[in-house]
């Protein structure tokens, strides 16, 4: 394969999604006034310390988080005062809620975090899983589905013909990304299922009696705080079958255990508990899934990417040490190895466990040839 360079996949995703999200939601004037790179640096410093900042740990022990938050709030304060958000999505939102004007910078920071904090790592995993050799058939199917029909066969199309082909390709890609029944959408949902948040906390809205098996019942009172682990639930064979730790975008959604398995109301789809559940499930989940699918589809159709870990000896060693083939001589003891879900050969970075809120970030760099 001819390659033109090497890049860290996460850095690539950040460089694409961050300015695109800011331009679409906050407007070009805000982005141009403050610059994409300073805002990006401040945001990801803020995001990295976001979870710890909600703990009893004093903020002065997180200088990077504090500096990032201060820089973002100041940028929002300046742009709000100078009218940079007029005609934008957030501008119209604030116009409809005058009671929020006194805290506009804080509201805008919350919207920025909500639009990017999970989208970036989720898009990373969705693309990374498709670059694994075991999923090459899914990748090829997606590439085939995004090709428009009736393309010009000539090897030297005129500018008008090439523009027509490009427009048809973009239209087809958008159509596939927005189709929630497409394989591309299923691959995004399966990726976030496997890298789901470690914990989600909710308050009980009413008294409940929850069957716990063996003729026992757990009584939950209104106002009680409940915690569920989407990550553990998604790896539990009682809820996802078959092989919950495997990458299978063709699987069904979250199931209720019992005599007859059936999907859980309010938690439909492969993504399971990633977007919450019940009455107050994330209202922007469909938009988020389409945004991620469009980004993944765009990158797959415009660059021929391969994982560095799949090249030469690295791939041979990984496949030799795959489950069921230890590569050890008789009598040698196998060292305990982590088996990351969805990645049987260990070609991708492990998901970090330090942060439990939101989609899990990778622990290390994932180098990609393009």
N, C-alpha and C positions, 0 to 999 in steps of 0.2 A: 504494500500500500504506500502510495506517495503521501508524505506528510509535510505540512508547512510549519509546524510548530508544536509546542507542548504547553499546556495550561493546567492550572488547578481548577477542577470542575466547580468547586464552590465559589471561587473568585469570579469565574465566568458567569455563573448564575447571578451573583450579586451585581456585577457590572451591567447586566442586561435588565434585571427586574427593578432595581432601585430607581434609576432615572425614568424608566417607563411608568412606574407607579406614581412617582411624584408629578410627572408631566400630565398624566391622565386625571389624577384626583386633585392635585393642588395647583396645577397650572404652570405654564411655561415661564411666566413672570417670576414666580417664586423660585423656580429652579435656576433661572438665569441670574437672578440677583445675588443668590447666596453660593451658587456653584455646586455641582453634583458631588464632587469628591469630598469637600469639607462636610457636607451634610451626611454623606454616606459614612464617613469615619465617625462622626458624632453619633449617628443612629446605632451602628453596630456595637459601639462601646456602651451605649445606653442599654441596648437589648441584651447584651451578655450579662449585665449585672441586674437585669430587671427582676428576676425571681428572688435573688438574694436580698434585694432592696425591700421586698415585702416582709422580710423576716425581722426578728428583733436585733439583728446585727446593725450597729450604727453606720450611718451613711458615710461618715468620714473615713471609714475603712475601705470604702469603694471610690477612690478619687476619679477613676476613669468613668464610672457610671455618672457621678455627679457632674463632671465636666461635660460629658455628652448631653445630659439632660439640660444643663444650663445653656449650652450652645444652641440646642434645638428650640428651647422655649424663647430664647432671645430672637432667633430667626423668625419664628412665628409671630412674635410680638411686633417686630419691625414691619413685616409684610402685611400683617393685619391692619396696622396703622396707616400704611401707604396704599392700601387698596389692591394689593397684588392678587387677591383671591376673587375679585369681581368676575362673575360669569363662570366660575369653576364649580366643580361638584361640591367642594367643601364650602365655597362661598354661598351657593344656593341653600345649602343645609343650614348654615348659620343665619342667613337672612330669614329663614322660616322659624328660627328659635331665638328671638331677641333676648330671652332670659339667659342665654349662654354667652352673650357678648362680653360680659365682665371676666369670664374665664376662657375666652376664645383660644389663647395659646395652649392651655392645658387640654382643651377638647381636641385641637388640631394634633397635638402630640399623641393623644390616645388613638386618633384615627390613623396616624402614620404607623404606629406600632401594630394596630389591628390589620393593616393592609399588607404588612411585610414580614412580621416576626415569624409566622408559620409558613407563609408562601415560599420564602427562599429555601429553607431546608426541605420542604415537601417537594418542590420542583427538582431539587438536587437528587433526592432519592428516586423520584420517578424516572429521571433520565439515567441515573447510575445503574438501576436494576435492568433497564433495557439494553445497557452496554455489556452486560454479562453474556458470555458465550452461550450459556444455557437458555437464554431468552432471545437468541438471534431470530428465531422464527416469529416471535411476537413483533420484534422490531421490523422485520421484513414485511409482515402483514400491514403494519401501520404505514410504512413507506408506500406500499402498493395502494392502500386506501386513500392516500392523500394526492395521488396522481390524477389530474383531470383527464377525462376522456376526450377523444377527438383532437389531440395535440398535433401540431404540424410535424410531418415526418422528415421534412427537408433538413439537411445538416447545416444549411446556411440560411436561416430565416431572415427576412427583412426586419428592420426595426419595428415596423407595425405588427408583424407576425409575432415577434418575440415579446412585445408588450402585451399582446393578446394572450399568449401562453402564460406569462407571468401573472397577469390578472386572474386567469382561470385557476392557476395553482394556488394563489393566495385565497381565492374564494373557496376552493375545495378544502384547503387546510382549515380555514375558519369553520366551515360547515362540519367537518369531522370533529374538531375540538369542541364545538358546541353541542354535538350529539352525545347525550349522556348514555346512549346504548352502544357507542363505538368501542372498539378494543382500546383505543388510545385513552378514553375516559376510564375504562376499567383498569388499565395499567396504573394510572394516577391514583385511583382509589385503593388498589392493592398495595401500592408503595406506602401511602399514608397509614394504611392498616398495620403494616409491619413496623412502622416507626412512630407509632402513636404515642401520645403523652403518657407519662408514668402515673399521673394522678389527676383526677378531676373532683372538685369539691362542690357540693350543692346543699341547699337547705330544704328540708322536707316541707312541702306546702300544706300538708294535711296529715292526719293520723293514718298509718298504714299497718297492715298485718301481712308480712311477707313470708310465704312458705319457705322453709329452710331444709326440707327433706327429713326423712325418718320421723314423720308425724310431729315435727316441731315447727314453731312459728316465731319469727322475730318481729317484735312490735316496735314500730318507729313512730315517735311522737312529732307532731307539728312543731317546727322550729329546730329539730335535731339537725346537726351537720353530718352529712353522709359523704364518704369518700369512696370512689371507685377507681380502679386502675385500668384504663383503656388498653394499655400495652399488655398487661397480663391477661386480660379478658380476650384480647385478639389472638393470643397464643394458647388459648384453652380449647382443647378439642371438643368440649361440650358446646361451645358456641360457634366455632368455625370448623367445618369439615369439607374435604378430608385434609389431613396434614396442615394444621394451622400455621406451622413455622415455615412452610414452603411458599414460594412465590407462584401464585396461580391466579391471574386476572380473570379466569373464566369461572371461578368459584361463585357460590351463592353468597347471600348476605348473612348478617348475624342471626343465629338461630336460637330458639328457646329449647332447652333440653326437655325431653319427655317422650312419651310413647310415639307421638308424631311430631317431627321437627317442623317448626314453622317460623317465619321471620317475625322479629320483634316489632310491634307497632311503634312508630315514631323513631325507629333507628334502622330504617331501610338502607339497603345498598351494601357494597363490599366495604366501604370505609368505616362501617360500624359506629363506634362511639367517638370517633375523632372529632366530629362536629357537635357533640353533645347528644341529647335525646329528649324525646317527649315534646311537650308544648313549646319549650323555649330553646329548641335546637337552633344552631347558628343560622340566621336568616340569609347570610351571604355565602352559604356553602356551595350552591350551584355556580355562582359567579367565580368563586375561588377555584373550583375544580376545572372550569372552562379556561380560566386564566393560566393555570398550570399546564393543562393539556395543550393549549396554544403555544406556550413557550417551549415545551418538550418537542412538539411536532415541528416547530420552526427550526430548532437546532438540529433535529434529526434529518430534515429535508435539505438543509443548507450546508451541513458539514459532515464529512465522513469521519466519525470519531471512534477511537478505540482506547480502551483502558491500557495504561502502561503496564499494569500488573498482568495483562493477558499476553504480553510479548515474550517470546523465546523461553528461556529457562524459568522465568518467574511463573509463567502459566503451566509449564510442565511440572514444576514442583508442587504447585497448588493442586493440580488435577491428580497428581500421584498421591497426595495426602488427603484426597477427598474422602468423605464418609464411606466406609466399607473397604478402603484401600489405604492402609496406613503407611505403606512403603518401608516398614521396619523388617529387619531380619528376625527369624524365629528366635524367640527367647528374649527379645528386647522389649522393655516396658515402654508403653506409649505415654508421653507426657500429656497431661490434661490440656485440651485445647478448647477455646471458645468456638462455638458454632453459631455465628450470627444468622438470624432468621432471614430467609430469602437469598442467602449467599453461601451455598454449600461448600464452595472452594476457598472462601475467605479472601476474595479478590478486592473487596471494598473495605474502606475504613470501618471500624466498629462504631456503632452509635454510642454517644456519650451517655453516661448515667448520672452525671453530676446535677443536671437540671431535669426536673420532672414535669414542668409545666410546658406544654406546647410540643410540637413535632421535634423529635430528637435530632441534634446536630451531629455531624461526624467528628470523631476524635482526632483525625489527622487529615493530611492532604490526600486528595484523590487526583493523581496526574492523568491527563488525557492527551492523546495524540490526535491532531486534527489536520 
